[in-house]
Amino acid sequence: MPVRTIDWVDGAVELVDQTLLPDKLVTLRIHTVGELIEAIQRLAVRGAPALGVAGALGVVLADGDPGRIAALRAARPTAVNLAWGVDRAAAHLNGGREAVLAAALKVRDDDIAACRAMGERGADLLEGDRLRIMTVCNTGGLAAVERGTALGVVQTLHERGRLAEVLALETRPLLQGARLTTWELARMGAPHRLIADSAGPYLLAKGGVDAVLIGADRIAANGDTANKIGSYALALGAERAGVPFVVVAPESTIDQGTPSGEHIEIEDRGPGEIVTVRGVRVAPEGTQASNPAFDVTPHDLISAIVTEQRVIRP
């Protein structure tokens, strides 16, 4: 039985505290909406699909309080899944707590099924054996409930014997690639190497990669995709190198209400994460910093968007 990133257990939300990985695997029990918002904002739980499940389960904790539901919905602005999950569960408030819980558990179960379907569909899409895959941030089970999105495709390729190697970007400033993706790849027994973010486009140019796989936090109606900062640079490098650049995300990440990428609000998380690394200062006191957590890849740089239902060619 795989470790579930987030679940409902005995009347509370249980989630893996991702800020402590890879050093410690600690599960938190969340009893209030305030605790859940704090966990979301400090990235104890992160990843678009996992945030959707968190939003749905958080409505159960809110006990119908509209203020707490609104605060949860707005806890992080860029990823559309959080608000989507909140809205899915909140639509059942008139049925009482049990109806809300049933709706939230369906969001959880649908995510598990969607991740498995995305893994199969994405692996079917990619041609060739012994594939070398590049990815940024963390898109595995830690970003969902189980298996994940882009890393779910990697896991399926590995299970089919078609994976040669994964090149995982470290993903500054919070090192989700170095801390989380390598941890998940090691647990699945997949061969991998860690690279600096700035090395990605160069290695693409040298011909060392067969495909780039990323997740998504919001996909606009025209296919423009917001994902972890650094994704756009990989898309540019992949375009120049003639390497497929594939986005893997559930249908819930597609936001038809957002016409294009220029309408996506990009969260800036402040200078603290830039001038320090895991609590250790690396820049002089008083250094100013800009810290956009995401960038937007234009749809014309995307080879395909893989969801649990279809393959979209922007």
C-alpha positions in Angstrom: 0.0 0.0 0.0 1.6 3.3 -1.0 1.9 6.2 1.4 -1.0 8.6 0.8 0.0 12.2 0.8 -3.4 13.3 2.1 -6.4 11.4 3.5 -9.3 11.5 5.9 -8.7 9.3 8.9 -10.9 9.0 12.0 -12.5 12.5 11.7 -9.4 14.5 10.7 -7.3 15.3 7.7 -4.0 13.4 7.7 -1.2 14.7 5.5 2.5 14.1 5.0 4.5 17.2 6.1 6.6 17.7 3.0 8.8 20.4 4.6 10.5 17.7 6.6 11.4 15.4 3.7 13.7 13.8 2.8 15.0 13.7 6.4 11.8 12.7 8.1 8.5 11.1 7.1 6.0 12.7 9.4 2.2 12.7 9.1 0.2 15.6 10.6 -3.3 15.4 11.9 -5.3 18.4 11.0 -8.5 19.2 12.9 -9.3 22.8 12.0 -9.5 25.0 8.8 -6.9 27.3 10.4 -4.4 24.4 10.8 -5.1 23.3 7.2 -4.5 26.8 5.8 -1.3 27.1 7.7 -0.1 23.7 6.3 -1.0 24.8 2.7 0.7 28.2 3.0 4.0 26.8 4.4 3.9 24.0 1.7 3.5 21.1 4.2 1.0 20.0 1.5 1.5 21.2 -2.0 0.9 20.1 -5.6 -2.2 21.0 -7.6 -4.1 17.7 -7.2 -3.3 17.4 -3.5 -4.5 20.9 -2.9 -7.8 20.0 -4.6 -8.2 17.2 -2.1 -7.1 19.4 0.7 -9.7 22.0 -0.3 -12.5 19.4 -0.4 -11.6 17.9 2.9 -11.2 21.3 4.5 -14.8 22.1 3.8 -15.7 19.2 6.0 -13.6 20.8 8.8 -15.3 24.1 8.2 -18.7 22.8 9.4 -20.5 25.1 7.0 -18.8 28.4 8.2 -18.7 30.6 5.0 -15.8 32.7 6.3 -13.6 29.7 6.9 -14.6 28.2 3.6 -13.7 31.5 1.8 -10.4 31.8 3.6 -9.5 28.2 2.6 -10.4 28.8 -1.0 -8.1 31.8 -1.2 -5.1 30.3 0.7 -3.0 30.0 -2.5 -4.0 32.0 -5.6 -2.3 30.4 -8.6 -3.3 26.7 -8.4 -6.9 26.4 -9.5 -7.4 23.0 -8.0 -7.7 24.3 -4.4 -10.7 26.5 -5.2 -12.1 23.7 -7.4 -11.9 21.2 -4.5 -13.5 23.6 -2.1 -16.3 24.3 -4.6 -16.9 20.6 -5.2 -17.5 19.9 -1.6 -19.2 23.1 -0.7 -21.9 22.4 -3.4 -23.2 19.7 -0.9 -23.5 21.9 2.2 -27.3 21.7 2.1 -27.0 17.9 2.6 -25.2 18.2 5.9 -21.8 17.1 7.0 -22.1 13.5 5.8 -23.0 14.7 2.3 -20.0 17.1 2.3 -17.7 14.3 3.5 -18.9 11.9 0.8 -18.3 14.6 -1.9 -14.8 15.2 -0.5 -13.9 11.5 -0.4 -15.1 11.3 -4.0 -12.6 14.1 -4.9 -9.9 12.0 -3.2 -10.9 8.8 -5.0 -11.3 10.5 -8.3 -7.8 11.9 -8.0 -6.3 8.4 -7.4 -8.0 7.1 -10.5 -7.1 10.1 -12.6 -3.4 9.8 -11.7 -3.3 6.2 -12.7 -5.1 7.0 -16.0 -2.7 9.9 -16.7 0.2 7.6 -16.2 -1.1 5.1 -18.7 -2.1 7.7 -21.2 1.2 9.6 -21.0 3.3 6.4 -21.3 1.3 5.4 -24.3 1.9 8.8 -25.9 5.7 8.7 -25.7 7.4 6.7 -28.4 10.5 4.6 -27.9 12.1 2.4 -25.3 14.7 3.3 -22.6 13.5 6.9 -22.5 15.4 9.7 -20.8 13.0 12.1 -19.1 13.6 15.6 -17.7 11.3 17.1 -15.1 11.0 20.1 -12.8 9.6 20.4 -9.3 7.7 17.5 -7.8 4.8 15.9 -9.6 4.6 12.5 -8.0 2.4 11.0 -5.3 3.5 13.8 -2.9 1.7 16.3 -5.3 -1.4 14.2 -5.4 -2.8 11.4 -3.3 -0.9 8.5 -5.0 1.4 8.2 -8.0 1.0 11.8 -9.3 0.9 13.4 -12.7 4.1 13.8 -14.7 6.0 11.5 -12.3 3.1 9.1 -12.5 3.9 8.8 -16.2 7.5 8.2 -15.2 6.4 5.5 -12.8 4.3 3.8 -15.5 7.3 3.9 -17.9 9.5 2.3 -15.2 7.0 -0.4 -14.5 6.8 -1.2 -18.3 10.6 -1.4 -18.5 10.8 1.6 -20.8 12.6 4.1 -18.5 16.4 4.7 -18.9 16.8 7.6 -16.6 15.2 10.7 -15.1 17.0 14.0 -15.0 15.4 15.9 -12.1 15.9 19.7 -11.7 16.7 20.7 -8.1 13.9 23.4 -8.4 15.0 26.5 -6.5 14.2 28.1 -4.2 12.6 25.4 -2.1 14.3 22.4 -3.8 11.2 20.3 -4.3 13.1 18.4 -7.0 16.1 17.8 -4.9 14.2 16.9 -1.7 11.0 15.3 -3.0 11.3 14.1 -6.5 14.6 12.2 -5.9 13.0 10.7 -2.7 10.1 9.4 -4.7 12.3 8.1 -7.6 14.5 6.3 -5.1 11.5 4.7 -3.5 10.2 3.4 -6.9 13.7 2.2 -7.8 13.9 4.4 -10.9 17.4 5.5 -12.1 17.8 9.2 -11.8 20.3 12.1 -11.6 19.8 15.5 -10.0 20.8 18.6 -12.0 21.0 22.3 -11.3 18.0 24.3 -12.7 20.3 26.2 -15.1 21.7 22.9 -16.6 18.4 21.9 -18.0 18.4 23.8 -21.3 22.0 22.9 -21.9 21.5 19.2 -21.5 18.5 19.4 -23.8 20.7 21.1 -26.4 23.3 18.3 -26.0 20.7 15.7 -27.0 20.6 13.9 -23.6 16.8 14.0 -23.2 13.9 12.3 -25.1 11.0 14.2 -23.5 10.3 16.9 -20.9 7.4 16.1 -18.6 5.9 18.7 -16.2 2.8 19.1 -14.1 0.5 22.2 -14.0 -1.1 24.5 -11.4 -3.5 26.1 -13.9 -4.1 25.6 -17.6 -5.8 28.5 -19.3 -8.5 28.0 -21.9 -6.1 28.5 -24.7 -3.6 26.0 -23.3 -1.1 28.4 -21.7 0.2 26.6 -18.6 1.3 27.9 -15.2 3.7 25.6 -13.4 6.7 25.8 -11.1 9.2 28.6 -11.9 11.7 27.2 -14.4 9.2 25.4 -16.6 9.3 28.1 -19.2 13.0 27.9 -19.6 12.7 24.1 -20.2 10.0 24.7 -22.8 12.3 27.1 -24.7 15.2 24.7 -24.5 13.0 21.8 -25.6 11.6 23.8 -28.6 15.1 24.6 -29.8 16.3 21.0 -29.3 13.2 19.4 -31.0 12.3 17.5 -27.8 8.6 16.9 -26.9 7.4 19.1 -24.0 4.4 17.5 -22.4 2.2 18.8 -19.6 0.5 16.2 -17.4 -2.5 17.4 -15.3 -6.0 16.4 -14.4 -9.0 18.0 -16.1 -9.7 19.9 -12.9 -6.5 22.0 -13.6 -8.0 23.3 -16.9 -9.6 26.7 -16.1 -12.0 27.7 -18.9 -12.7 30.9 -17.0 -9.1 32.0 -17.6 -8.7 33.0 -21.3 -4.9 32.9 -21.4 -1.8 32.9 -19.4 -1.6 36.7 -19.0 -4.8 36.4 -16.8 -3.2 33.9 -14.4 -2.3 35.5 -11.0 1.3 34.5 -10.2 2.0 34.1 -6.5 5.1 35.9 -5.2 6.2 34.2 -2.0 8.5 37.0 -0.7 12.3 37.3 -0.4 12.8 34.9 2.5 13.0 31.8 0.4 15.5 33.4 -2.0 18.0 34.9 0.5 18.0 31.8 2.6 18.2 28.0 1.9 16.5 25.9 4.4 16.9 28.5 7.1 20.6 29.3 6.3 21.2 32.8 5.0 23.1 32.9 1.6 22.8 36.6 0.7 23.9 39.6 2.7 21.5 41.2 5.1 19.2 43.7 3.4 19.3 42.0 0.0 16.1 42.5 -1.9 14.6 39.6 -3.9 11.8 38.8 -6.3 10.3 35.3 -5.8 7.6 34.3 -8.4 6.6 30.8 -7.5 5.4 30.0 -11.0 5.9 31.0 -14.6 3.6 30.6 -17.7 4.6 28.5 -20.7 2.7 29.7 -23.8 0.6 27.0 -25.5 2.7 27.1 -28.7 5.7 25.7 -26.9 3.6 22.7 -25.5 3.6 19.5 -27.5 0.7 17.9 -25.7 -1.4 18.2 -22.6 -2.3 14.8 -21.1 -5.2 14.5 -18.8 -7.1 11.5 -17.4 -9.6 11.7 -20.3 -7.7 12.9 -23.4 -4.5 14.2 -25.1 -4.8 17.8 -26.1 -2.5 19.2 -28.8 -2.4 23.0 -28.2 
